[in-house]
Amino acid sequence: MADNSDINNVSQQTAGLSLNTKAKEFKPSFNAKAPSFVPRSFAPKPAAAAAAQPAVAPAAAPKVMSISLGSAPKAAPANAEPTPAAVPSTISASSGDSPKEPETVEPEAKVEPVKEAAPPSKPEEAPSSAAPAAAPAAEPSLQAIPETREADNDVLLDEHFKEHLNVIFIGHVDAGKSTLGGNILYLTDMVDKRTMEKYEREAKEAGRESWYLSWALDTNQEERAKGKTVECGRAFFETAKRRYTILDAPGHKTFVPSMLGGAAQADIGVLVISARKGEFETGFERGGQTREHAFLAKTAGVRRLIIAINKMDDPTVNWDKARYDDIVGKLTPFLRQAGYYKADAIFMPISGFTGAGVKDRVKANVCPWYSGPSLLEQLDEQKNIDRKINGPLRIPISEKFSEMGTVISGKIDSGHIKVNQKVMIMPERRITDVVAVYGENENEEPMAVCGDNVRVKLRNVDERDVRSGFVLTDVKNPCHVTRAFEAQLQILDAESIITAGFRSVMHLHTAVEEVIIGKLVHKLNKKLQKSKLPPPFVKTGEACIARIEVGNTVCAEKFADFPQLGRFTLRDKGNTIAVGKILRIAKPGAAAPTAAAASAE
């Protein structure tokens, strides 16, 4: 009976307050989502517990305290210790009705307003009219959200403490790229000795005895028979400091599009140069792939280049310092012109076939004039790359295949991906779930972060609905899709002048699309200052700002926001015409192509 009388007294004293006593849930003025709260004194007590509690005499002095749900907690005995209020998860109380029989209620969290009360030595009484002023005291409990996000970020970094680098091997045909890559796999124990002996035996039977190391990367019969890489090969190895993915680019001019697809996924490049007399000159002269690959690698975002002077053990060279210095002297000014300055271009002599200078340093009795680090040591010494681990998810799709469901592969350019995460395939705007994530070593992983080359298995997606050039993105923050954009162009090698209406093929991340230069907006001088009037044409060596119109919808971003999705290459008739970066993307409503661009479809 004492309990019922206390409840009636509280209801009478609080009837004039501005709080809604019939509300099922109290919503503070700062719009926080407060959980349903039931004062402990209002909850029915078990019989044994009720009998054990002494009778509480009404207090004489009023006390100011916080109010929730238009009611007040019951006063505690003078000799009792303060007890935190309980927040039941399954009960929502209303002060206007009699309390219902609840389930077992466990105290789960402390309610901050109780801490504002006076010491428990004084008995408590119903609140006065000044009580609503203390309600905002619950605000400090909202600070737990950013702390949880920081903890998640720490977990991401802790689980990926060993940085991952994508290394692309580029250079002229027959420079020894595949042989070097195969020997790296063997020296780092990624290919066992028995497998390598098998390759050596099969290569000897085919009359290609010196090619057996390259067979670790050139896996199909066409590549092994001709000794030429056709598609961009991929392999994985690991050192004590980092994880690496090898991207073995084809060196023949016919397969430059495959090279571009690999360069779009690379972080660092290894330009392999043949020191054999005659081979270096062939690759470096006008039209050789040494020049074109270096330009394209810089355009694709490869910021640092290691120039490996290969085949130094050849009888025509025999580790000759004069030959090495001659090659370095010719390459240095060219690489500076391509954008690789002294700090970004590192030279070293190696032998990809014998392994000298690859994992271990070259012995002094073999090459007394070079005492620098080996190739793998140089890779480990590279500066860490700033990754957007917590940025919006961006995975340009490079390949697709069916393996008990649709699986896509690509490099994570931004963000991170987890199993069971919802993702969106752009530009189709198809929402799906991530079933599994496979790392570089083909093992299933719980998640992957920016910089990793992954394969992702998707749920309820037909393989025919996905193609190269699509982008896997966040559902809440997808990438831009467009059919027109403004870009800064640098003309590299055009057969004639370029005017509005010029057609070419654009390589944008992993997408390959036909485009038309709709308009030349400005011409740029060497200081990148814009002309006042649109130029009638541009030619080799000049730069301009142009409007590019695409035949199909593509996924693109501004270069300033996402460099990997904002740089592109224009090619025509097997030659690289121009390189560019996206400055502004047309809005979807304003991106409709002109009649000339529509005819390209």
C-alpha positions in Angstrom: 0.0 0.0 0.0 2.9 2.3 0.7 4.1 1.8 -2.8 0.7 2.7 -4.3 0.4 5.9 -2.2 3.8 7.0 -3.3 2.9 6.6 -6.9 -0.3 8.6 -6.5 1.6 11.4 -4.8 4.1 11.5 -7.6 1.4 11.6 -10.2 -0.4 14.5 -8.5 2.8 16.5 -8.0 3.9 16.1 -11.6 0.4 16.6 -13.3 1.2 20.2 -14.0 4.5 19.6 -15.7 4.9 20.2 -19.4 6.0 16.6 -20.1 3.5 14.4 -21.8 2.7 11.8 -19.2 1.0 9.5 -21.7 3.9 9.3 -24.1 5.3 5.8 -24.5 8.8 7.0 -25.1 10.6 10.1 -23.9 12.4 12.1 -26.7 14.7 14.8 -25.4 14.9 18.2 -27.1 18.3 17.4 -28.7 16.6 14.6 -30.7 18.7 11.8 -29.4 17.1 8.3 -29.7 16.7 7.5 -26.1 15.8 3.9 -25.1 12.6 3.1 -23.4 13.0 3.7 -19.6 11.2 2.2 -16.7 12.0 3.6 -13.2 12.9 0.8 -10.8 10.4 1.9 -8.3 7.6 1.4 -10.8 8.5 -2.1 -11.7 6.7 -4.8 -9.8 8.9 -6.5 -7.2 9.0 -10.2 -6.4 7.2 -11.1 -3.3 10.4 -12.0 -1.4 12.2 -8.8 -2.4 9.2 -6.7 -1.5 9.0 -8.2 1.9 12.7 -7.6 2.6 12.5 -3.9 1.8 11.8 -1.6 4.8 9.1 0.9 4.7 10.3 4.3 3.5 9.0 7.4 5.2 8.2 10.4 3.0 10.9 13.0 2.9 10.4 16.4 4.2 12.7 18.4 1.9 12.0 18.5 -1.9 14.9 17.6 -4.2 15.6 18.5 -7.9 16.3 15.6 -10.2 15.8 14.5 -13.8 12.5 13.1 -15.0 11.8 10.5 -17.6 8.4 9.5 -18.8 6.7 11.9 -16.6 7.4 9.9 -13.4 10.1 9.8 -10.7 12.0 6.9 -9.2 11.1 5.7 -5.7 13.2 7.1 -2.9 15.9 4.9 -1.5 16.5 4.2 2.3 18.9 6.5 4.0 21.4 3.7 4.7 21.2 2.1 1.2 23.9 2.4 -1.4 23.1 4.1 -4.7 21.9 1.6 -7.3 22.0 2.3 -11.1 18.7 2.5 -12.8 17.8 -0.4 -15.0 17.0 -0.1 -18.7 14.8 -3.0 -19.7 15.0 -4.0 -23.3 11.6 -5.5 -23.7 9.4 -3.1 -21.7 7.9 0.2 -22.7 6.1 1.9 -19.7 3.4 4.6 -19.7 2.9 6.6 -16.5 -0.8 6.9 -17.1 -1.4 3.1 -17.0 -0.8 0.6 -14.3 2.5 -1.3 -14.8 2.3 -4.6 -16.6 3.9 -7.7 -15.4 7.4 -7.6 -17.0 9.8 -10.3 -17.9 13.0 -10.8 -16.0 14.7 -7.4 -16.1 18.5 -7.1 -15.9 20.3 -3.8 -15.4 22.1 -3.2 -18.7 23.4 0.3 -18.6 23.8 3.3 -16.3 21.5 6.2 -16.9 23.5 9.5 -16.6 20.7 11.6 -15.1 20.8 9.6 -11.8 24.3 10.8 -11.2 23.0 14.4 -11.0 21.1 13.5 -7.8 22.2 14.5 -4.3 24.1 12.0 -2.1 21.9 9.0 -1.1 22.1 9.8 2.6 19.1 12.1 2.2 15.8 10.6 1.3 14.4 11.5 -2.1 11.0 12.9 -2.9 9.0 13.8 -5.9 10.6 16.5 -8.1 9.6 20.1 -8.2 8.7 22.1 -11.3 12.4 22.9 -11.9 13.0 19.3 -12.8 12.8 19.5 -16.6 15.9 21.8 -16.6 18.1 18.8 -15.7 16.9 16.6 -18.5 19.7 17.3 -21.0 22.1 15.6 -18.6 21.8 12.4 -20.8 23.8 14.0 -23.6 27.3 12.7 -22.7 26.1 9.1 -23.5 26.1 9.9 -27.2 29.9 10.1 -27.4 30.2 6.3 -27.8 29.5 6.2 -31.6 32.8 7.8 -32.9 34.8 5.7 -30.4 33.3 2.5 -31.9 34.3 3.7 -35.4 37.9 4.4 -34.3 38.0 0.9 -32.8 36.9 -0.6 -36.1 39.5 1.3 -38.0 42.2 0.0 -35.6 41.0 -3.5 -36.2 41.3 -3.0 -40.0 44.9 -1.7 -39.7 45.9 -4.4 -37.2 44.7 -7.2 -39.4 46.5 -5.8 -42.4 49.8 -4.7 -40.8 51.9 -6.0 -43.8 51.4 -3.6 -46.7 50.5 -4.9 -50.1 52.1 -3.6 -53.3 51.1 -4.3 -56.9 54.3 -4.4 -59.1 54.0 -4.4 -62.9 56.9 -5.6 -65.1 57.0 -3.5 -68.3 59.4 -3.2 -71.1 60.1 -4.2 -74.7 59.4 -7.7 -76.0 62.1 -10.2 -75.1 63.6 -8.0 -72.4 63.2 -10.9 -69.9 60.1 -9.8 -67.9 58.5 -13.2 -67.5 61.8 -14.9 -66.8 62.5 -12.4 -64.0 59.1 -12.8 -62.6 59.3 -16.6 -62.6 62.7 -16.5 -60.9 61.3 -14.3 -58.2 58.6 -16.8 -57.5 61.2 -19.6 -57.3 63.6 -17.6 -55.0 60.7 -16.7 -52.6 59.5 -20.3 -52.5 56.2 -19.6 -54.2 57.1 -22.3 -56.8 58.7 -25.4 -55.4 61.8 -27.0 -56.9 60.0 -30.0 -58.3 57.6 -27.9 -60.3 60.5 -25.8 -61.7 62.3 -29.0 -62.7 59.2 -30.1 -64.5 59.1 -26.8 -66.4 62.8 -27.2 -67.2 62.3 -30.7 -68.6 59.2 -29.8 -70.7 61.0 -26.7 -72.0 64.0 -28.7 -73.0 61.8 -31.2 -74.9 60.2 -28.3 -76.8 63.5 -26.8 -77.7 63.0 -23.8 -75.4 65.4 -24.7 -72.6 66.1 -21.1 -71.5 62.4 -20.3 -71.3 61.5 -22.6 -68.4 61.5 -19.8 -65.7 59.0 -17.8 -67.7 56.6 -20.7 -67.7 55.8 -20.0 -64.0 53.9 -16.9 -65.3 53.1 -17.8 -68.9 50.6 -20.6 -68.3 48.8 -21.1 -71.6 50.2 -23.1 -74.5 50.1 -20.2 -76.9 52.4 -18.1 -74.7 54.8 -21.0 -74.1 55.0 -22.0 -77.7 55.7 -18.5 -79.0 57.7 -17.2 -76.0 55.5 -14.1 -75.9 53.2 -13.0 -73.1 49.7 -12.3 -74.5 47.7 -11.4 -71.4 48.8 -9.7 -68.3 49.9 -12.5 -66.0 49.5 -12.4 -62.3 51.3 -14.1 -59.4 51.8 -13.5 -55.7 54.9 -13.6 -53.4 55.7 -12.3 -50.0 58.8 -11.0 -48.2 59.4 -10.4 -44.5 58.2 -6.8 -44.9 55.5 -6.7 -47.6 53.1 -8.7 -49.7 53.4 -8.3 -53.5 51.3 -9.1 -56.6 53.3 -9.4 -59.8 51.6 -8.1 -63.0 53.5 -9.4 -66.0 52.6 -7.1 -68.9 53.0 -8.2 -72.5 55.8 -6.5 -74.3 54.5 -6.8 -77.9 52.9 -3.7 -79.4 49.8 -5.6 -80.4 49.0 -6.3 -76.8 49.3 -2.8 -75.4 45.6 -2.8 -74.3 46.4 -5.7 -71.9 49.4 -3.8 -70.6 47.1 -0.8 -69.9 44.7 -3.0 -67.9 47.6 -4.2 -65.8 49.1 -0.8 -65.3 45.7 0.5 -64.0 46.1 -1.9 -61.0 49.8 -1.2 -60.3 51.4 0.8 -57.5 55.0 0.6 -58.6 56.7 -0.4 -61.9 59.8 -2.4 -62.8 61.0 -1.3 -66.3 63.1 -4.3 -67.5 65.8 -3.3 -70.0 67.8 -5.8 -72.0 71.5 -4.9 -71.9 72.3 -7.2 -74.8 73.7 -5.3 -77.7 71.1 -4.5 -80.3 68.1 -5.3 -78.0 68.2 -2.2 -76.0 68.5 0.0 -79.1 65.5 -1.8 -80.7 63.3 -1.2 -77.7 64.4 2.4 -77.1 64.3 3.8 -80.6 61.1 5.5 -81.8 58.3 3.0 -81.9 59.9 0.7 -79.4 57.9 -0.4 -76.4 60.4 0.8 -73.8 59.3 4.4 -74.5 55.6 3.7 -74.8 55.4 1.6 -71.7 57.2 4.2 -69.6 54.7 6.9 -70.8 51.7 4.7 -70.3 52.8 3.6 -66.8 53.1 7.2 -65.7 49.7 7.9 -67.2 48.1 4.9 -65.4 49.3 6.2 -62.0 52.6 4.3 -61.5 54.4 6.9 -59.5 57.8 5.1 -59.0 59.9 3.1 -61.4 62.8 0.7 -60.8 64.8 0.3 -64.0 66.3 -3.2 -64.0 69.1 -3.5 -66.5 68.7 -7.2 -67.3 70.9 -9.7 -69.0 74.1 -8.3 -67.6 75.5 -11.8 -67.6 75.2 -12.1 -71.4 78.5 -12.8 -73.2 78.1 -9.5 -75.2 78.0 -7.5 -71.9 79.7 -9.6 -69.2 78.8 -7.1 -66.4 80.5 -4.2 -68.3 80.2 -0.9 -66.5 80.6 1.1 -69.7 77.5 -0.6 -71.2 75.5 0.0 -68.0 76.5 3.7 -67.9 75.6 4.1 -71.6 72.1 2.8 -71.0 71.6 4.9 -67.9 72.8 8.0 -69.7 70.2 7.5 -72.5 67.3 6.6 -70.3 67.6 9.3 -67.7 66.6 12.4 -69.8 63.8 10.4 -71.4 62.4 9.3 -68.1 62.6 12.9 -66.9 60.5 13.9 -69.9 58.0 11.2 -69.0 57.6 12.5 -65.5 60.0 10.2 -63.5 62.6 12.4 -61.8 65.7 11.3 -60.0 64.0 10.3 -56.8 61.3 8.3 -58.7 63.7 6.4 -61.0 66.2 3.9 -59.5 68.7 2.0 -61.7 70.3 -1.4 -60.9 72.0 -4.2 -62.8 70.6 -7.7 -62.5 70.5 -11.1 -64.2 66.9 -12.4 -64.3 68.1 -15.9 -65.5 70.8 -16.5 -62.9 69.2 -14.6 -60.1 72.1 -12.3 -59.5 70.9 -9.1 -58.0 67.3 -10.3 -57.7 67.0 -11.6 -54.1 70.6 -11.4 -53.0 73.1 -8.7 -53.9 75.5 -9.1 -56.8 78.7 -10.6 -55.6 81.7 -8.4 -55.6 83.8 -10.8 -57.7 81.0 -10.7 -60.4 80.2 -7.0 -60.4 82.8 -5.0 -58.3 81.5 -1.6 -59.4 77.9 -2.0 -57.9 77.3 -2.5 -54.2 73.7 -1.3 -54.0 70.6 -3.3 -52.8 69.1 -6.1 -54.7 65.7 -5.9 -56.5 63.7 -7.3 -53.6 65.5 -5.2 -51.1 64.8 -2.1 -53.2 61.1 -3.0 -53.3 61.0 -3.5 -49.5 62.7 -0.1 -49.0 60.0 1.8 -51.0 58.0 4.4 -49.0 54.5 3.4 -47.8 51.6 4.4 -50.0 48.8 6.4 -48.6 45.7 4.3 -48.8 42.1 5.3 -48.5 41.2 2.4 -46.3 38.1 4.2 -44.9 37.1 5.9 -48.1 34.1 4.9 -50.3 34.5 1.5 -51.9 35.8 1.5 -55.5 36.8 -1.8 -57.3 37.0 -1.4 -61.0 36.2 -4.9 -62.4 39.0 -6.3 -64.6 37.8 -9.9 -65.1 34.7 -12.0 -64.5 34.1 -15.7 -64.5 31.6 -18.3 -63.1 32.7 -20.5 -60.2 29.6 -21.8 -58.5 28.3 -18.2 -58.9 29.5 -15.0 -60.4 33.1 -14.0 -59.4 34.7 -10.7 -60.3 38.3 -9.6 -59.8 40.0 -6.3 -59.5 42.1 -4.0 -57.3 40.5 -2.1 -54.4 41.3 1.5 -55.2 39.5 2.9 -52.2 37.8 1.6 -49.1 37.5 -2.0 -47.8 35.2 -4.9 -48.4 33.8 -7.6 -46.1 31.8 -10.8 -46.4 28.0 -10.2 -46.3 28.5 -6.5 -47.2 26.0 -4.9 -49.5 27.5 -3.4 -52.6 26.3 -1.8 -55.8 27.5 -2.6 -59.3 27.8 0.6 -61.4 26.6 1.8 -63.8 23.8 -0.8 -63.7 22.9 0.2 -60.1 22.4 -3.4 -59.2 22.6 -4.1 -55.4 24.0 -7.4 -54.3 25.7 -9.1 -51.3 29.3 -10.3 -51.0 29.4 -14.0 -50.5 33.1 -14.5 -50.3 36.4 -12.6 -50.7 39.5 -14.3 -52.0 43.0 -12.8 -51.5 46.1 -12.9 -53.7 47.0 -16.4 -52.5 43.5 -17.6 -53.5 42.6 -18.2 -49.8 39.2 -17.0 -48.6 39.5 -13.9 -46.4 37.0 -12.2 -44.1 37.8 -8.9 -45.6 40.2 -7.0 -47.8 41.4 -3.3 -47.8 42.5 -0.7 -50.3 45.5 -1.8 -52.4 44.6 -5.5 -52.4 44.0 -7.5 -55.6 40.9 -9.6 -54.8 38.3 -11.9 -56.3 34.8 -11.3 -55.0 31.9 -13.7 -55.2 28.5 -12.0 -55.6 25.1 -13.3 -54.7 22.2 -13.5 -57.3 24.2 -11.8 -60.1 24.3 -13.3 -63.6 27.7 -13.4 -65.2 26.2 -11.8 -68.3 25.1 -8.7 -66.3 28.7 -7.8 -65.4 31.6 -6.8 -67.7 35.0 -5.3 -67.5 34.9 -1.6 -66.8 32.0 -1.8 -64.3 32.8 -0.7 -60.8 31.9 -2.2 -57.5 30.9 0.6 -55.1 29.2 1.5 -51.8 25.5 1.5 -51.8 25.3 4.8 -50.0 28.2 6.4 -51.9 28.3 5.1 -55.5 30.7 6.4 -58.1 29.6 8.8 -60.9 28.3 7.6 -64.2 28.4 9.8 -67.3 28.6 10.0 -71.0 30.4 13.3 -71.2 33.2 15.1 -69.2 35.8 17.8 -69.5 39.4 16.7 -69.4 42.9 18.0 -69.7 44.7 16.4 -72.7 48.3 16.1 -73.5 48.9 15.1 -77.1 51.8 12.7 -77.4 51.9 11.3 -80.9 49.2 12.3 -83.4 49.6 11.7 -87.2 47.9 15.0 -88.0 46.1 17.8 -86.2 43.3 17.0 -83.8 40.0 18.9 -84.1 36.5 18.6 -82.7 34.9 15.4 -84.0 38.2 13.3 -83.7 37.4 9.7 -82.8 39.6 7.3 -80.8 39.4 4.5 -78.2 39.6 5.5 -74.5 41.2 3.3 -71.8 39.7 4.5 -68.5 40.7 2.3 -65.5 39.5 -1.1 -66.8 37.0 0.3 -69.2 37.6 0.5 -73.0 35.1 2.7 -74.9 34.9 4.6 -78.2 34.9 8.4 -77.7 34.7 11.6 -79.7 36.2 14.9 -78.9 33.1 17.0 -78.9 34.7 20.4 -78.4 38.2 22.0 -77.8 37.5 24.4 -74.9 40.9 25.9 -74.1 44.5 25.6 -75.3 47.1 25.4 -72.5 50.6 26.8 -72.7 53.6 25.3 -70.9 52.5 27.0 -67.6 49.1 25.4 -68.1 47.5 28.8 -68.6 44.2 28.8 -70.5 43.6 30.6 -73.8 40.8 33.0 -74.0 39.3 31.6 -77.2 38.7 27.9 -78.1 41.5 26.7 -80.4 40.6 25.4 -83.9 43.0 22.4 -83.5 45.8 20.9 -81.4 48.8 18.9 -82.5 51.6 16.7 -81.1 53.3 18.2 -78.0 50.4 20.6 -77.2 48.0 20.5 -74.3 44.3 21.5 -74.1 41.1 21.2 -72.2 38.5 19.3 -74.3 35.0 17.9 -73.9 35.0 14.1 -74.3 31.7 12.4 -75.3 31.4 8.6 -74.8 29.3 6.2 -76.8 28.2 4.3 -73.7 27.7 5.2 -70.1 31.0 4.8 -68.1 32.0 5.0 -64.5 34.3 7.9 -63.8 35.5 10.2 -61.1 37.3 13.5 -61.0 41.1 13.1 -61.0 41.3 15.3 -57.8 39.0 12.9 -55.9 40.0 9.4 -57.2 43.1 9.5 -59.4 42.8 5.9 -60.5 39.3 6.5 -61.8 40.1 10.0 -63.2 43.0 9.3 -65.7 42.7 7.9 -69.1 44.5 7.2 -72.4 43.4 7.8 -76.0 44.6 5.4 -78.7 44.1 5.2 -82.4 45.4 2.7 -85.0 47.6 1.0 -82.5 49.3 4.2 -81.3 48.9 6.2 -78.1 47.5 9.5 -79.2 47.0 11.4 -75.9 46.8 11.0 -72.2 44.4 13.0 -69.9 42.8 13.5 -66.6 39.1 14.3 -65.8 38.5 17.8 -64.5 34.7 17.9 -64.5 31.9 15.4 -65.0 28.7 16.3 -66.7 25.5 15.8 -64.8 23.4 12.8 -65.9 20.8 15.1 -67.3 23.3 17.1 -69.2 25.4 14.1 -70.3 23.5 13.2 -73.4 25.9 12.8 -76.3 25.7 14.7 -79.5 24.5 13.2 -82.8 28.1 12.4 -83.7 28.7 10.5 -80.5 25.4 8.7 -80.8 26.4 7.4 -84.2 29.4 5.7 -82.5 27.0 3.3 -80.8 
